[in-house]
């Protein structure tokens, strides 16, 4: 599920050089701040408060709202020092805050839902620009697109558009922000039919690092539009965007959830490889999620294999495709037909699910073409061995598998976006919620799991989904080996030059 990537829209990360700008005109409310000292909410309120919209809130760590406003999915990737939170009431406020920060050399971090896990976040010190009030969703008169503000999240988007008879490609987890995953490409249940989330961008309203507000689309700032469809977190804060929408087809999705014991592992993965081929998951079988986990009601020492399939259509059609899995004796098997928003509940990726709880996670991830069955057994055995050494880690430990239908994603012109992984088909990751005294143990476990996955596909270069990156991966594995990184770096260092933003 989309844990995030990364679901924050941040500027000034260490991945690229900083954006430069010509000498600006300084508005009256800007003044030189001594940034060697702590920035206070009182100071920011005095400097900037009257320039911002009514309803904007400015507060610091002593405010009761601070903890909720800065909460993160991975509490191990907390910013080092958020000194002030500015919860903007209008899109126009974002540019004003960024200009203020830019003129006073204050680092800033845009916050939507707090799902970024890269360790670069932990170095941040400065002002958080909180977008949580920017949640308007407006279906356009042509019924072909919707305007989404920068603070919307998947559950909100899914429910509103579904109730109006439409769908918007979103990430698979309901609590995660919309634009954070989208700027990294954006995987989801509809990508086999409509492509990645970023493939459905029509136009973006973006604030650059110097506070300039611009429009980015195929005809205006087209180079930046290319960059923001896959590497967008590095280039600006999206305050809103026009996104393609599609009429919903059936009123229900069919789901089928299975729980298997470990002795079925090889049989299950053989069936999965036949079912998926190499990037050939049937288009309407939007996703299949799997995991190894300890379920104490079944066993406290031996992980089970859990798998969930979701099909955008009739049960009979889905069950015909799932016949090989129905033939594998299961500990439990449940199925049904639900609306799309209810599908997130039955697949345990809705906003109230355990997958949305904040924990101190340690993890690793990579892409696969198919499942090396020997590797999956080795990873499973390692999982049980590690839990036997530290049973207290069992409730928060998962080896997770994501298989999305990808037909349309593959067919879209690779050069149309900076997203580099259209020919990667299976996303796998390991995560364990870890107390400080076991961090070294869990990091070793995560590294061993990753090494087994990579050894299982010899000759392939490492590949990392940016939205799941932890910060230690080679940049080429995240942004591509075919010239994307030099182009992104060049764009990042030259975005101030005409005619890009005129």
ABEGO torsion letter per residue (X at the ends): XBAGAGABBBBGBAABBBBBBBBBBBBAABBBBBAABBBBAAAAAAAAAAABBBGBBBBBAABAAAAAAABBABAAABBABBABBBBBABAAAAAAAAAAAAAAGBBBBBBAAGABABAAAAABBEBBBBAAABABBBBBAAGABBBBBAABBAAAAAAAAAAAGBBBBBBABAABBAAAAAAAGGBBAAAAAAEBAAAABABBBBBBAAGBBBBBBAABGAAAAAAABGAAAAAEBBABBBBBBBBBBBABBBBBBBBBBAAAAAAAAAAAAAAAEBGABBAABABBBBBBBBBAAABAABBBBBBBBBBBEBAAAAAAAAAAAAABBBABBBBEBBBAAAAAAAAGABAABAAABBBBBBBBBBBBABBBAAAAAAAAAAAAAAAAABAAAAAABBBBBBBBBAAAAAABBAAABABAAAABABBBBBBBBBBAAAAAAAAAAAAAAAAAAAAABBGBBBBBBAAABAGABBAAAAAEAAGAAAAAAAAAAAAABOAAAX
